[in-house]
């Protein structure tokens, strides 16, 4: 039997604006919604996500913890920081912004390459953009920070993520690493899950 550290828990997230007051409920779109909007990722108010706008990401299922935040690798080192999840369900975590691979794109669509960037400052001298990292001691892939925005290609392939549909809920989503920004790269694709450890939950 695998331990929780070896078998990360998948987390289907909801997206909500910082001003949202109802965290885990989604409103249905009206029947008059256009076809073009059906491929858009929706927030908890049923509105399409907009680029460069602050959102919180929360788990769909109650009792699975709170929103996303930044955590050190362990209790003895304050840097580098990794993307983690709040233990307490009442905590929304840190807001983040999404940047599409096409800078002219205003709405966030399913299956499109995106940069995830926390709208927060840290004590570590690095950007808060997400990037996939490799933990050499264990071979695990963890989501860290230090990723840049834009400049799609082989040099930034680890910085790009996607949002896909997930679960049985009409508005449930998952975060996926499967970048399409490099024609010649062969990334190892997979869902972004959560490693549950004594000193924190890390993606």
Protein Blocks (a to p, Z undefined) as FASTA:
>chain_A
ZZfklmccddddddddfkbmbfkbccdddfklcfklmmpccdfkopacdehiacddddfb
ghiapadddddfblkbcbdcdddddfblklgbjadddddfblkbmbdcehiacddddddd
dfbdcdfbdcddddfknopacddehiaeejiajklmmmpccdddedjbfkbccdddddfk
bfkbccddddddddddfkbccZZ
